[in-house]
């Protein structure tokens, strides 16, 4: 798998999510401004609720647009074997006999893509895992604490 393909897959996943939220925001906005959503009595909050929903979805649309822009400008570079993990690094981690793959991204934590039959999860430096990986190098072994559980982990590779 190349990092170019990985970045392209992440942007495509974010774009698909953006398309979904854009449609939902437009539908909620249309519902909020529809004359039939006008309150019929003081306890009728259908139009108000639709406007709150539309505002929340519009914020999500803005966040996704910013995430797509951030991934498009993030340099795609190969990390050397002795380089520390930092933004843009592809990291393979082994813990409990299982290997998992991550990309330390600027945003969009939790986005998962499959590239070359390999699942890769985007994590950020603000996440517990991302903050613990930052600065580590390939071969480093450490005590990983995620979700209140501690376990031994090893950085298999950084790319």
N, C-alpha and C positions, 0 to 999 in steps of 0.2 A: 504494500500500500504506500502511495506517495502522499506527502503532506498536502500537495496541491489538490489531490482527489478528496482528501479529508476535509480541507477547508471548503471545497466546492459542495460537498455533501452537507456540511453544517449550514452553509448559506442557503442551500436548497430546502433543508428542513425548516429553517427559520422563515423562508419565503412562503412555504406552504402554510405554516402557522399564521403568518401575517395575512395571507389571503383569507383564511378562515375567520380571523378576528375582524378583518375589514368588512366582510360580508355581515357578520354578526353586529358590528357597530352600526352599519348602515341600516340594518333591519330594526335595531333598537331605536335609532334616531327617528326613523320613519314612524315607528309605533308611538314615540313620545310626542311627535308633532302632528299626528293624525287627529283630525277633529273628533273622531269617535273616542279618543282617549281622554277627552275633556272630562273633568270630574263632574259627576251627576249629583253628588252630595258631598258633605264635608268629610266623610270617611272613605271616599273613593280616591285611592292613591295610585291607580294604575298608570296614569300618565307620568306622575312624579317618579314612580319606581322605574319606569322605562327610561326616563331621562338620567337617573342615577346609573342604570345599567349601561346606557350609551356612553356616559362620561368615563366609566371604568374601562370599557372596551376601547375607547379612543386612547386612553392612557397606555393600554397594552399594545395597541397599534404603534404608538410613538416609541415605546420601548423596543419593540421588535424591529422597527425601522432603524433605530440607533444601533441595535445589535448587529444587524446586517451590515451597516456601514462600518462598524468597528472591525468585523471580520474581514471585510474587503480591504481595509487599509493595514491590517496586521501583517507585518512581514512574514512570509513563509520562508523560514530558514532552517537548515539542518544544524542540530546541536552536536558538538563533538562529544566523544566518549567521556572526557574529563570535565565537561561544562556543567555548571549548576543548573538546576531546574528553574526556569523563569517563564514569564508570559510567552506563549507560543510554543512551548515544549510539548512534544508527544511523550508520554511516560507510560512505561509498562511496569506494573507493580505485581509482586507476588506476595500473597498472604494466605496462610492456611492451606497451602498447596495449590491455590488457584491463581491464575494470572488474569489481570484486568488491565484495560488500556484506557488512558485518559488524555485529554488535551487541556492544558492550562490556558484557558481563554480569558479575554477581557470582560466577558459578560455571557449571558445565556447559559448559565450553569444549569445542569440537569438535562440539557439537550443531548439526546443519544442518537447516534447514526451508525449504520453498518456499512463498512467499506471493505471490499475484498473479503467478505464473509466474516469480518471482525467487528465486534461492537466496540465503539469508542464513546465514552461519556465526557462531555465538556464539564470541567470544574473551574471555579474561579479562585483567585487568591483569598477571597473573603470566606470561602467555604472551609470547614474544619480540615478536610483532607488537603485542599489546595494550600492552606497556610502551613500545614505540616510537611508538605513536599517541597515547598519553595527553598531553594538553596542546597538541596540534596543532590547527589550525583549517582550515576550508575554504579551499582555494587553496594551502595550504602544500605545498612540494615538499621532498623530503628523500631521503637515501640510506637505503634500507631493507635491513636485514641479517636474513635468515631462512634458517636451515639452512646457514649458512656462505657463502651467496651474497649479494652486494650488488647492488642495482639501484635505479634512480631510481623514485620513486613520488610521486604527487600525491594529496592529499585533495581529492576532487571535491566532496563535500558532507557535512555533519554535520546530523543531524536527530534 
